[in-house]
Amino acid sequence: MIEAYGLTKRYGPHTAVEQLTFQVRPGIVTGFLGPNGSGKSTTMRMILGLDEPTSGTVTIGGHPYRRLPNAGRTVGALLDAKAVHGGRSAHSHLLSLAQLAGIPRQRVDEVLDIVGLQDVARRRTGDFSLGMGQRLGIAGALLGDPEVLLFDEPVNGLDPEGILWVRNLMKGLAAEGRTVFVSSHLMSEMALTADHLVVIGQGRLLADMSVREFLDRHSTGFARVRTPDGAGEQRQLLAKVLAEAGARTDPEPDGALRVAGLPLPRISDLAHQHAVRLYELSPHQASLEEAYMRLTQGEVAYRSGASAAGPAGSPWGAPPMSYPGPVPGPAADPLRAPEDPAAAPRAEAAPAPDAVPHPCGTAPGGFGESEV
Ligand SMILES: Nc1ncnc2c1ncn2[C@@H]1O[C@H](COP(=O)(O)OP(=O)(O)OP(=O)(O)O)[C@@H](O)[C@H]1O
């Protein structure tokens, strides 16, 4: 169990994390969600003893990370998949970590097998793709067969098959009774992976509840209504009538109307009274992604200038970023802001934990350059 109480981190005048109190329980996957710059990595670094809280506490199994007995075996983490010496092979990287933590050599082959890197185990990690690097980072986290696992954006760079694999891995680890805390800015992915959500915005707690409860609380129902003439006169008349009755209406790209604020029978009655024929009248629930966008609206630290006003006719007013839906390419990632050097986390000199490799793959004192 991970427990944070009043966790706060300030960098000079900037508050990165503010009064966070939450628990991460064993046996389930807990998703840690927030837009870019909301404080997820800072929180994870404090959990792992890599950053000192300005105030508040965070413990794993009742101990601060640095006082954990056998931390290297109790906690595994993937923080930054790129934090690997590019000249070393995957095998030698993992072997160094294993040796420092007193983990038997054969475990290296086991974790390489689990993450599917056995065929490239002797290749330079510098030649690895982003996805292979993620798999290597996950292998490092699993090395000590730990009870508590933290993953910071583990699906970054993975293809659909890799994403599915990570999802099943997380669920499997939780099913074994482990504590699994996984950060993401993609609600759609978390909806399929997590049982519980901790959502933050600008360092503050926005939600701490099950995925089901999150949906029930934050998503709103709406109706889709379609007239035979698409965006023609009939639809215009219906939109006017529904708006007069108190509904919010928004045009959908396919010519339908999205109607919120009126029950379906009332929409049907109004259409009938005004002789508007309907080809569709169907109930819908906003997706988890939409619910998340609504919740974090106004909590986005870095926003894209082009889309800051939101799409025309957005049912959510002016969301912090346009959400174009499942479009391939960079636009599919609604919360990724353009590169902002000011937003890049800077390494903070923190006293090294005990002389064991850190679960996120960084070893106190550094590793040698040569193959082991
Ligand atoms: N060492 C640091 N010094 C100063 N500011 C920092 C430092 N580390 C993080 N920050 C700031 O704290 C805020 C939270 O950053 P953090 O990296 O924790 O967010 P995040 O939610 O993990 O973002 P992302 O999803 O982009 O990784 C940001 O405004 C960031 O610029």
The ligand as a Gaussian input file, in Angstrom:
#p B3LYP/6-31G(d) Opt

LIG

0 1
 N       13.179000      19.916000     -10.715000
 C       12.232000      20.805000     -11.026000
 N       12.450000      22.141000     -10.885000
 C       11.495000      23.055000     -11.158000
 N       10.252000      22.728000     -11.595000
 C        9.977000      21.428000     -11.767000
 C       10.930000      20.405000     -11.492000
 N       10.347000      19.192000     -11.756000
 C        9.091000      19.455000     -12.172000
 N        8.870000      20.795000     -12.176000
 C        7.611000      21.474000     -12.539000
 O        6.578000      20.901000     -11.766000
 C        5.397000      20.755000     -12.532000
 C        4.961000      19.310000     -12.526000
 O        5.834000      18.570000     -13.351000
 P        5.740000      16.988000     -13.525000
 O        6.832000      16.566000     -14.425000
 O        5.659000      16.352000     -12.199000
 O        4.327000      16.847000     -14.253000
 P        3.737000      15.590000     -15.030000
 O        2.290000      15.531000     -14.672000
 O        4.547000      14.375000     -14.773000
 O        3.886000      16.038000     -16.532000
 P        4.104000      15.158000     -17.860000
 O        2.822000      14.412000     -18.105000
 O        4.361000      16.196000     -18.893000
 O        5.278000      14.252000     -17.631000
 C        5.707000      21.296000     -13.904000
 O        5.286000      22.644000     -13.949000
 C        7.219000      21.213000     -13.988000
 O        7.755000      22.183000     -14.839000

